[in-house]
């Protein structure tokens, strides 16, 4: 049970550090070795070097490379609904989690781009992470994040887009199969052409994610669960009929 607590604590600390733009400290939470990396909306950052590009390079640019709380910019990742599973040998762990409210508040007096200032963005986010114990300490191995709903607070979630390519809810803004086109912040072209970019990209089919046929929230998303149904023991699957 101590392992469950330690993994939960690691994940919650990650949330606090993310809120305070401590992106260099986020890199320190990751292990070294094969299979380490980050998957942001299907943009894959491989190895600890890739993790560093995502946090200190890509998101560092979003936060003006302050790596500390800055005036007029607030992010609130409230970590919630953690489902933790530990491997029998006690060396690996898996977590399903979400943020119940991922708020990004930018005051217009603090931003360089007036067009993007004065906004409050609310998102619904799913994590499906892997962790590894190295030298007796739990660390992130594979961080996976998918945004399945986002919209400005002022307009509200119900303010669905009328113009193609301007989606406020769901993942696939261009109506295609990939996730990369939905990443909202900055240049997401691949490394090394983009020095802060991901190593490669994958489609929703490659990641195992599924988009609902009826598109109840423009494009309803299911990220596969790492665990089976706790009563039946059967895998929880999604069939697009």
N, C-alpha and C positions, 0 to 999 in steps of 0.2 A: 504494500500500500504506500510505502514511502516513495517508491518510484513514480506512482501516479501523482502524488503531491508535487514531487520535484519537477515533473514534466509540466503540470499545470502552472506551477510557479514560473518556470521558464517562459511559457507562452504569455502569461500575464505581464511579466517584466518586459517582454518584447513589445506589448501593447503600449505600456507607459513610455518606453523609449521612442517608439514611433510618434506618439503624440507630441513629444518634446523635440522632434527633429534631430534626435541623437543618432544620426545615420552611421557614423563611424563605429559607435558602440553596437549597432545592430549587426555589423559584419563579425564582431567578436563572438556573437552568439552561435555562429556556425562552426561545424566540425571541419576537419580536413580529410581528404581521401576521396576514393571513387564514389560516384553517385551523389555528391554534394552539389547543391545548386538551388535555383529559384525558378519558379514558373509563374509568371504574371500574365494572366489572360492568354496563355499559350505562347508567350514570348519567353524562351528558355535561356537562362543565364547559367552557364555550366562552371562548376568548380568555385572555389572561394574567390578567385579573381573575378568570375562573372558576378558573384554576389556583391562584391565590392563595386563593380561598375553600376549595378542597379541602384544600390543605396547611396554611395558617395558621389557617383557620377550623375546618373539619371535623376533620382529624386533630390540629390544635393542641388542640382540646377534649379529644380522647382522651388526650393527653399532658399535660393540665393547663396548656397554654400555656407550657411551660417553654422550648421550643426549644433544648434541650440535654439531655444524658443526665441522667436523674433516678433517684433512689434507688429500688430495688426494681422497676424496669421495664426489661426487656431485649428488644430485637428483633434478630434475626439474619437478614438477607436475603443469602443466599449466591448471588450472580449466577453463572449457569452456562449453557453450551450456546449461546453467542452465534453467530448466523448473520447476518453483515453483508453488505449489498449497497449499492454506491455507484452513483448514476446516472452515465451517460456524461459529463455536463457537470460532475460533481464537486460539485454543489450540494445534492443530496438524498441521503438514506440511509434504509435500512430495516433493522430488527433484529428477529429472532425470538430470544427468550431465555426463561429460566425461573429460578426460584429452586428449588434442589434441596431446601432446607429453610428454611421461613419460620417461625421460632420466635418466639413472643411469650410471655415469662415475666413474670408479675406476682406479686410477693411480697405476701402477705396483710397485712403490716405497713405497706405503702406505699400501698395503695389506699383511696380514699374509700368504695368500695362493697364491703363484705365478701363479698357474694354472688359478685362477679366476681374475687375475689382468690385467690391461691394456685393459679393455673392455668398450664399450659404448653400452648400451642396450636401445632400443626404443620400447615402448609398446603403445597399444591402449586400453583404460580402460573405462568401463561403471560403473557409480554409480546409484543406485536406493535406495535412503535413506529416512528414516522417522525421523522427528524431533518433539519435544514436548516443550511447553512453561511451565516452572516451576518457580514459584515466579516472573513472569514477564520477565523471561529470556529464550530465545530460546536455546535449547541444542539438541545434537544428541540423538535419541532414538535407531534406528536400522540403522547401517552403512552396506551397501551391495556393494561389489566390485567384478567385473568380468573382467578378462583380456581376450580380444578376439583376440589379435594379439600381438606377441612380436618377436623381432629378433635383433641380434647385428648389429649396424650401419655399421661396417666394412664389414660384409657379405651382408647386405641388406635384406629387406623383401622378395625379390624374391628368396633368397637362400633357397629353400624348402628342407626338410630333405629327405635323401635317406635311412637312417637307422631307423628302428622302434625304438620308444622311444626317438628320438632325435628331436622332433618337435620344429621348430622355429616360427611357425605361428599357431594360433588357440589355443584351450583349452585342448583337450583331448589327451594327449601324448600317452596313452596306448590304445587308440581306444575304451575304454569302456564307461560306462554311467556316471561314477562319475567324480567330479571335483578335489577331494582331491589329486589324483596322479599327478596333473599338478602344484601344488604349488611348486615353485622352491627353496624357501629358507629354508634350515635346516630340522629338524625333525618335521613332522606334525602328528605324532601318537597322540592318544587321551589322554587328561587329565583324571585321575591323574598320569597315567603311565609316561607321559611326562609332567613335571611340567609347561611347557609353551605351552602345546598343547590345541587344541579346545575341547569343551565338546562333540561334536558329528559332524557327517558329513552327508550330504544329496546328493542324486544323482541329475542330471539335471532335471529329471522328478519331483522330490519332490520340487525343487526350482521353477519350472514352466518355466525354460529356455529350449530353443529348439535349436537343432543342424540341420543345413540344410542337406537334403538328398544328394544334389549334391556336398556338401563339396567344395564350390568354393574357399575357402582359407583354405584348409585342413579340417577344421571343422568350418563352419560359425555359428555364435552364435547370438541369439536374446534374450535379457533380456526383460521380459514383461514390458510394459509401465504402470505406475500407473494412467495415464489419458487416456480419450477416444480421438478419432479423433476430433479435435476442430470444424470441419465443420459439420460432420454427427452426432456427439455425440455417435457413436458406438465404442465399444472396439476395439482396434487394436490387432488382433490375428495372429498367425503364424500356418499354417497347413502344416505338413510334408507329402506332397502327393507323 
